[in-house]
């Protein structure tokens, strides 16, 4: 998994898999879900991340 925040575009990207993105859907305004050709979720993009309740500069990771 890879998490990336681009200050210039204000997009927070969460890449869940290395599979190629075949299709993207904006299910909710400002949230783009990326899917593989098999329909598996491979990524999430959050537009205008700093303007939401999300704090892109603070990432917590928990492994249980």
N, C-alpha and C positions, 0 to 999 in steps of 0.2 A: 504494500500500500504506500502511496506517496501523497503528501499534502503540500500544496503550493499556493501561496498568496502572491498575486501580482498587484503591487501598489498602483501602477500606472493605469491598469484597466479596472481595478477594484474587484477582481474576480478571485474567489477562493475555489480551488480545484482539489477534489479528492479523487485520486485514481485508485480503484480497488483491484484492478487486474491489468495485465499486459496485453489482453486480447484487444484486437482492433475494434474501434467504434464503427458500427454499421448504421446506427440510427440514434437520433437524439430527440427527446420530447421535453417541452417546457410544461410540465404537469401543473405546476403552480407558478405564478408570475415571479420571475427572477431565480427560479430553480430549474436547472437543466439536468435531466437524467440521460446518461449515455449507455447504450446497449450494444452488445455484440450481435453478430448475425444469428446466433442461437437464442437471442432474447435475454441473455444474462446481463445483469447490471454491472457495468465496468467502471463507471465514473459518475461523479456529481459535481456540478458547477453552480456556485452561488454568485449571482451578479449583484453589484453594489453591496458587497459584503460589509464594508465598514459602516454603511448607513443602516444596517439592520442591528439586531441585538447580538450579533456574532462579533467576537473580538478576534480578528484574523491574526493578530500578533501574539496571541496566547493560545497555545495548543497543549492539551493534556492527553496523554496516551496511557491507557490502562490495559494490562494484560493479565487475565485471570485464569 
